[in-house]
Amino acid sequence: MESLFGLSHNATLLTWTLLVIVFLVMLIARYKWNPFVTLLLSALTLGLLAGMEYPSLIKSITGGLGGTLGTIAIVIGLGTMLGKMMAESGGAERIANTLVDRFGEKRVHWAMMLVGFVVGIPVFFEVGLILLIPVVFMVARKTKMPLLQIGIPILAGLSTVHGLVPPHPAPMIAIGAYGANLGKTILYSIIVGLPTAIIAGPLFGKFIGTRIRVEPPRELAEQFAAKSVRELPGFGITLLTILLPVILMLMGSVADIIDPEASNAFTPFAKFIGHEIIALLIAAVFSFFSLGFARGFKKEEISRFTSECLAPTASIILIIGGGGAFKQVLIDSGVGGAIAALATQTHVNIIFFAWLIAALIRVATGSATVAMTTAAGIVAPVLAVTPGVNIELAVLATGAGSLVLSHVNDAGFWMIKEFFGMSVVQTLKSWTVMETILSVVGLTFIMILSIFV
């Protein structure tokens, strides 16, 4: 497919991509088609329009779906079990009660942002969401506040850390590519990240929460609902259970930073138990004892809880897989490269350039990590020949760009949509806008900081 109405190859690719995304949104939002089927159809259509060969297209779709679900399906399964144990034992209610008592009902959404920020430091966004969704449901129900007013601050905290704060893999890739100082990057990321998360989280959450009223899906709400037959577990043991995967992942990250060559025998072990799958498996098994047997549940009850909680996640997992397939076709068909080529032709401030490249690739491919990795490869040679640029701020700008405009090609978009029981349009108005605020406000603070450092 060399050209469309005389356009260049790259412009043709971008035109087809835009048309396919419009087609995707229309089928789901207007005609209520199943999102999983629609995502596969859209991936297939784009691949054919972009001129991909049939075997390559099939490989791209299956590879994207399998690659996305390889980790996420396990994370969702184990995280849902952990959430179920927190609900059945009353642990989620205990955390909700403590947060509400300490911060007061009117300020609890500020606490939720800090919870998201802290929990998000060592864990992937999807893992943090799975861990915290029972707390979101419980706090919203207890305070009678709109679900999005409680949920958006946690999402903002998790997402800010995911894009900006090392030792997350995406910022670490850019640190390695640019040769940035890790300590300075962490310091600047907190200076930029906290005010950015406040604006996109509690402030925007309060605004959008009163305008989009949603209820969590009935099956999930019932699954994570409080079971008040027993005395609630202690706050300490509940907090330890929910933070156990966070602690294990943090151990792995710190060991990797201190001993990158793995010269100490403890480092490979710390990285192994710090992998999200192993950490969640350990935490899920620990919860069977800390929130199960210790609370007086029988083994048959725990077995029933952990089996019945998986049914509502089946459609969520498939939809996320469909998003992964669509994302992979976007990458393999050359759309990401077309975006990058377009951006490299512009002559702009290097920090803004890093943000712009990552932002365009994020919009095209739907993956913050892919955007960060690809942008780092494009920006690093430009940085090398541009004197006087603060490299650490270039890392943060790349991270901020990788968060912008999450939409239908992002697996996270479908995850938020399903967990919060929203329509496509409601998800675009809330989650997509929140991510864009994070990105643009983050860039603004980075540019202001660049004046002083």
C-alpha positions in Angstrom: 0.0 0.0 0.0 2.3 2.8 -1.2 -0.1 5.7 -1.1 -3.6 6.9 -0.5 -4.7 9.8 -2.8 -1.0 10.6 -3.4 0.0 10.7 0.3 3.4 9.4 1.4 3.6 5.9 2.9 3.8 7.3 6.5 0.8 9.7 6.0 -1.2 6.8 4.5 -0.4 4.6 7.5 -1.5 7.3 9.9 -4.7 7.9 7.9 -5.7 4.3 7.9 -4.9 4.1 11.7 -7.2 7.1 12.4 -10.1 5.6 10.3 -9.7 2.2 12.0 -9.8 3.8 15.5 -13.0 5.7 14.6 -14.5 2.4 13.3 -13.5 0.7 16.6 -15.1 3.3 18.8 -18.2 3.5 16.7 -18.8 -0.3 16.8 -18.4 -0.5 20.5 -20.0 2.8 21.6 -22.8 3.2 19.1 -23.6 -0.3 18.0 -22.7 -2.1 21.3 -20.5 -4.8 19.7 -18.5 -7.0 22.0 -15.2 -5.1 22.6 -13.0 -8.3 22.3 -14.4 -9.2 18.8 -14.3 -5.5 17.7 -10.6 -5.2 18.8 -9.6 -8.3 16.8 -11.6 -7.1 13.8 -9.9 -3.7 14.0 -6.4 -5.3 14.3 -7.1 -7.4 11.3 -8.5 -4.5 9.2 -5.5 -2.2 10.0 -3.0 -5.0 9.2 -4.7 -5.6 5.8 -4.9 -1.9 5.0 -1.3 -1.4 6.0 -0.3 -4.1 3.5 1.0 -6.7 6.1 1.3 -10.2 4.7 -1.3 -12.7 6.0 1.1 -15.0 8.0 2.8 -11.9 9.6 -0.6 -10.4 10.5 -1.8 -13.6 12.1 1.5 -13.9 14.0 1.2 -10.2 15.1 -2.4 -10.7 16.4 -1.7 -13.9 18.3 1.7 -12.7 19.5 0.2 -9.4 20.8 -2.6 -11.1 22.5 -0.4 -13.8 24.1 2.4 -11.4 25.0 -0.1 -9.0 26.7 -1.8 -11.8 28.7 1.3 -13.8 29.5 1.8 -11.7 32.6 -1.4 -9.8 33.0 -3.7 -12.8 33.1 -1.7 -14.3 35.9 -1.6 -10.9 37.7 -5.3 -10.4 37.4 -6.0 -14.0 38.6 -3.7 -13.8 41.7 -4.6 -10.2 42.4 -8.3 -11.0 42.3 -7.8 -13.9 44.8 -6.0 -11.5 47.1 -8.8 -9.0 46.7 -11.4 -11.6 47.4 -9.6 -12.7 50.6 -9.4 -9.0 51.7 -13.2 -8.7 51.1 -14.3 -12.0 52.8 -12.1 -11.4 55.9 -13.2 -7.7 56.2 -9.6 -6.5 55.4 -10.7 -4.1 52.7 -13.4 -2.7 55.1 -10.7 -2.4 57.9 -8.4 -0.3 55.5 -11.4 1.8 54.4 -12.5 2.4 58.0 -8.9 3.4 59.0 -8.5 5.8 56.1 -11.8 7.4 56.6 -11.2 7.7 60.4 -7.7 9.2 60.0 -8.4 11.6 57.1 -12.1 12.3 57.5 -14.7 11.6 54.8 -14.2 14.9 53.1 -10.4 14.4 52.6 -10.3 10.6 52.0 -9.7 11.1 48.3 -6.4 12.8 49.1 -5.4 9.8 51.1 -6.3 7.6 48.1 -3.8 9.5 45.9 -1.0 8.9 48.4 -1.9 5.2 48.7 -1.7 4.9 44.9 1.6 6.8 44.8 3.2 4.7 47.5 1.8 1.3 46.4 2.7 2.1 42.7 6.4 2.7 43.3 7.6 -0.9 42.9 4.6 -2.4 41.1 3.3 -2.2 37.5 0.1 -0.1 37.1 -2.1 -3.2 36.4 -0.8 -4.9 39.6 -1.5 -1.8 41.7 -5.0 -1.5 40.3 -5.8 -5.1 41.1 -4.5 -4.7 44.6 -6.4 -1.5 45.4 -9.7 -2.0 43.6 -11.4 -3.6 46.6 -10.3 -0.6 48.7 -11.8 1.8 46.1 -15.1 0.0 46.1 -15.2 -0.2 49.9 -14.3 3.5 50.6 -16.8 4.7 48.0 -19.5 2.7 49.5 -18.7 3.7 53.1 -18.4 7.4 52.4 -21.2 7.5 49.8 -18.8 9.5 47.5 -18.9 9.1 43.7 -16.9 6.1 42.6 -14.7 8.2 40.3 -13.9 10.7 43.1 -12.3 7.9 45.0 -10.9 5.9 42.0 -9.3 8.7 39.9 -6.9 9.8 42.7 -5.6 6.2 43.1 -5.3 5.9 39.3 -3.4 9.2 39.2 -1.0 8.1 41.9 -0.4 4.7 40.2 0.0 6.2 36.7 2.3 9.0 37.8 4.7 6.6 39.4 4.5 4.2 36.4 5.6 6.9 34.0 7.9 9.1 36.0 9.5 7.4 39.0 12.4 5.0 39.0 12.8 2.0 39.7 9.9 1.5 37.3 11.2 -0.3 34.2 10.1 2.4 31.7 12.0 5.3 33.4 15.0 2.9 34.0 15.2 2.2 30.2 15.4 6.0 29.5 17.9 6.5 32.3 20.1 3.8 30.7 19.7 5.1 27.2 20.4 8.8 28.1 23.1 8.1 30.7 21.1 9.9 33.4 21.9 9.9 37.2 19.5 7.7 39.0 19.5 9.6 42.3 18.8 13.0 40.6 16.1 11.4 38.5 14.3 10.0 41.5 14.5 13.4 43.3 13.2 15.4 40.3 10.5 12.8 39.6 9.1 13.3 43.1 9.3 17.1 42.8 7.4 16.9 39.5 5.2 13.8 40.3 3.5 14.8 43.5 1.9 18.1 42.4 1.1 16.5 39.0 -0.7 13.6 40.7 -2.6 16.1 43.0 -4.0 18.1 40.0 -4.9 15.0 38.0 -6.0 13.0 41.0 -8.0 14.6 43.9 -8.7 17.9 42.0 -9.8 16.4 38.7 -11.4 13.4 40.5 -13.7 15.7 42.5 -14.6 17.6 39.3 -15.4 14.5 37.1 -16.9 12.4 39.9 -19.9 14.6 40.2 -20.4 14.7 36.4 -20.0 10.9 35.6 -21.9 8.8 38.1 -21.1 5.1 37.7 -21.5 1.9 39.7 -19.0 -0.9 39.8 -20.1 -4.0 37.8 -22.5 -6.0 40.1 -20.5 -9.2 40.0 -17.3 -7.4 41.1 -19.1 -5.2 43.6 -20.6 -8.3 45.3 -17.3 -10.1 45.2 -15.4 -7.3 46.9 -18.3 -6.4 49.2 -17.8 -6.5 53.0 -18.7 -9.7 54.8 -19.7 -8.5 58.3 -20.3 -11.9 59.9 -16.9 -11.8 61.8 -14.8 -9.4 63.7 -12.6 -7.3 61.3 -8.9 -8.3 61.1 -6.3 -5.9 62.5 -5.1 -3.0 60.4 -1.4 -4.1 60.7 -1.9 -7.7 59.4 -4.2 -6.4 56.6 -1.7 -3.7 55.6 1.1 -6.3 55.6 -0.9 -8.7 53.4 -1.7 -6.0 50.8 1.8 -4.5 50.9 3.6 -7.9 50.8 3.9 -8.0 47.0 4.9 -4.3 47.0 7.7 -5.0 49.6 8.9 -8.1 47.6 9.0 -6.1 44.3 10.8 -3.2 46.1 13.4 -5.6 47.4 14.0 -6.9 43.9 14.4 -3.4 42.5 16.7 -2.2 45.2 18.9 -5.4 44.9 19.1 -4.8 41.1 20.2 -1.1 41.6 22.7 -1.9 44.4 24.2 -4.9 42.6 23.4 -4.7 38.9 26.1 -7.3 38.0 24.4 -9.8 40.4 27.8 -10.5 42.0 26.1 -11.3 45.3 24.1 -14.6 45.5 21.2 -12.8 47.2 20.6 -10.5 44.2 19.2 -13.1 41.7 17.0 -14.5 44.6 15.7 -11.0 45.5 14.9 -10.3 41.8 13.1 -13.7 41.5 10.8 -13.2 44.5 10.5 -9.5 43.4 9.0 -10.5 40.0 5.3 -9.4 40.0 4.0 -13.0 39.4 6.1 -14.6 42.1 5.4 -11.7 44.5 1.7 -11.9 44.0 1.7 -15.7 44.3 3.5 -15.4 47.6 1.1 -12.7 48.8 -2.0 -14.7 47.6 -0.8 -17.8 49.5 0.0 -15.7 52.6 -3.5 -14.2 52.5 -5.0 -17.7 52.7 -3.4 -17.9 56.2 -3.4 -14.3 57.4 -6.9 -13.4 56.3 -8.2 -17.0 55.9 -7.3 -19.7 58.4 -6.3 -17.0 61.0 -9.8 -15.6 60.7 -11.5 -19.0 61.3 -12.3 -19.9 57.7 -12.2 -23.6 56.7 -10.1 -24.9 53.8 -13.3 -25.6 51.8 -14.4 -21.9 52.2 -11.0 -20.6 51.0 -11.1 -23.0 48.1 -14.6 -21.7 47.2 -13.6 -18.0 47.5 -10.6 -18.4 45.2 -12.5 -20.3 42.6 -15.7 -18.2 42.4 -13.8 -14.9 42.2 -12.2 -15.8 38.8 -15.4 -15.9 36.8 -16.1 -12.2 36.6 -12.5 -11.6 35.3 -12.8 -13.8 32.2 -14.3 -11.1 29.9 -11.8 -8.4 31.3 -8.9 -10.7 30.5 -10.1 -11.3 26.9 -10.7 -7.6 26.3 -7.2 -6.7 27.6 -5.8 -9.4 25.3 -7.7 -7.9 22.3 -6.2 -4.5 23.1 -2.7 -6.2 23.1 -3.4 -7.7 19.7 -4.4 -4.3 18.3 -1.4 -2.6 19.8 1.0 -5.2 18.3 -0.5 -4.7 14.8 0.1 -1.0 15.2 3.7 -1.6 16.0 4.4 -4.3 13.4 2.6 -2.5 10.6 5.0 0.5 11.0 2.6 3.0 12.5 5.0 3.7 15.5 7.9 4.3 13.1 5.7 6.6 11.0 4.9 8.7 14.1 8.6 8.8 15.0 9.7 9.9 11.5 7.1 12.6 11.5 8.3 14.0 14.9 12.0 13.9 14.1 11.5 16.3 11.2 10.5 19.1 13.7 13.2 21.3 15.3 12.1 22.0 18.9 13.4 22.3 22.4 15.0 18.9 23.2 13.0 18.3 26.5 9.7 19.1 24.6 11.0 16.9 21.7 11.5 13.9 24.1 7.9 14.4 25.4 6.5 14.8 21.9 8.1 11.6 20.5 7.0 9.5 23.4 3.5 11.1 23.3 3.0 10.4 19.5 4.2 6.8 19.9 2.0 6.3 23.0 -1.1 7.5 21.0 -0.1 5.2 18.1 0.7 2.1 20.0 -1.2 2.4 23.3 1.7 1.2 25.4 3.5 3.6 27.9 6.5 1.2 28.0 6.7 0.8 24.2 6.5 4.6 23.9 9.2 5.1 26.5 11.5 2.5 25.0 11.1 3.6 21.4 11.4 7.3 22.3 14.5 6.7 24.3 16.1 5.0 21.2 15.2 8.0 19.0 16.0 10.8 21.5 19.3 9.4 22.9 21.4 10.2 19.7 19.9 13.7 19.5 20.7 14.3 23.3 24.3 13.1 22.7 24.9 16.0 20.2 22.9 18.7 22.1 25.1 20.3 24.8 23.6 21.9 28.0 20.5 19.8 28.3 19.5 18.4 31.8 19.5 14.7 31.0 17.4 13.7 34.1 14.6 16.1 33.0 14.7 14.6 29.5 14.0 11.2 31.1 11.0 12.7 33.0 9.8 14.4 29.8 9.9 11.1 28.0 8.0 9.5 30.8 5.4 12.2 30.9 4.9 11.9 27.1 4.4 8.1 27.5 1.3 8.7 29.6 -0.7 10.9 27.3 -4.1 10.2 25.8 -4.7 6.5 26.7 -7.5 5.3 24.4 -8.9 2.2 22.7 -5.5 0.7 21.8 -4.4 0.6 25.4 -5.0 -2.5 27.5 -5.2 -0.3 30.6 -8.1 1.6 29.0 -10.2 -1.5 28.8 -9.2 -2.6 32.3 -10.4 0.7 33.8 -13.6 0.6 31.7 -14.5 -2.9 32.9 -13.5 -2.4 36.6 -15.4 0.8 36.9 -18.4 -0.3 34.9 -18.1 2.6 32.4 -19.0 3.0 28.7 -16.3 3.8 26.2 -17.4 7.5 26.1 -17.3 7.8 29.9 -13.9 6.1 30.0 -12.6 8.7 27.4 -14.1 11.6 29.5 -12.6 10.4 32.8 -9.5 8.1 32.4 -8.3 9.4 29.1 -8.6 13.1 30.3 -6.9 12.2 33.6 -3.9 10.6 31.7 -3.6 13.6 29.4 -3.7 16.0 32.4 -0.9 14.0 34.0 1.1 14.2 30.8 0.6 17.9 30.1 0.9 19.2 33.7 3.9 16.9 34.2 5.6 18.5 31.1 4.7 22.0 32.4 6.4 21.3 35.8 9.4 19.8 34.0 9.8 22.9 31.8 9.6 25.1 34.9 12.1 23.0 36.8 14.5 23.2 33.7 14.8 27.0 34.3 16.3 26.3 37.8 18.3 23.1 37.2 
